[in-house]
């Protein structure tokens, strides 16, 4: 079983940057496509970025393309999300997980962008 711990969230002004980290333990995740998801109050959880096991292929939702960058360090069992030019609509709880099928969800990390 894999345990996922997200960190790096916080309160930032619009236009600012944050770097999220996701540490996985319990089992190596190097062979999985990993993603960052987010869920705002009253909305469904959505996939915003993903990265294949070797890092050679990435996906970004249109809403974050050009602003967010996903990366991974398999030696550290860690996935990152660099978020630049943040907007108030990026305010959400951010989670990382295997894209499909998912592991049990971690607690997420809150990102709040003020206007």
C-alpha positions, 0 to 999 in steps of 0.5 A, spaced: 500 500 500 502 506 498 501 512 502 501 519 499 503 526 503 502 532 500 506 539 502 508 546 500 501 549 499 499 556 502 496 563 501 499 567 495 497 573 492 495 572 484 501 572 480 505 568 485 508 561 485 508 555 489 512 549 489 508 542 491 511 536 493 508 529 494 512 524 498 510 516 497 512 511 502 510 504 502 511 502 495 516 504 490 511 508 485 517 509 479 513 505 474 506 509 475 504 515 471 503 520 477 498 526 477 496 532 481 489 533 482 485 539 485 478 539 488 475 546 490 469 547 494 463 544 491 466 542 485 469 535 483 476 533 483 480 534 477 486 532 474 491 538 472 497 535 470 500 528 470 507 525 468 509 518 466 514 513 470 520 516 466 518 523 465 518 523 458 511 525 457 506 530 461 499 532 460 496 539 463 489 541 463 488 547 459 486 551 465 494 550 467 498 549 461 504 554 460 503 556 468 504 549 471 510 544 471 510 537 473 516 533 475 518 527 479 524 524 482 523 516 482 529 516 487 526 520 492 519 517 491 517 524 490 512 528 485 513 536 484 508 541 481 511 548 480 505 553 480 507 560 477 502 566 475 497 563 480 490 565 479 484 566 484 481 560 480 487 556 482 484 556 489 483 548 491 486 543 495 491 539 491 492 532 491 497 527 488 496 520 486 497 515 481 492 517 475 489 510 474 487 506 478 488 511 484 491 509 491 488 511 497 488 519 497 492 523 502 490 529 506 492 534 500 495 541 501 491 547 501 492 552 496 489 559 496 490 565 491 488 572 493 486 577 488 
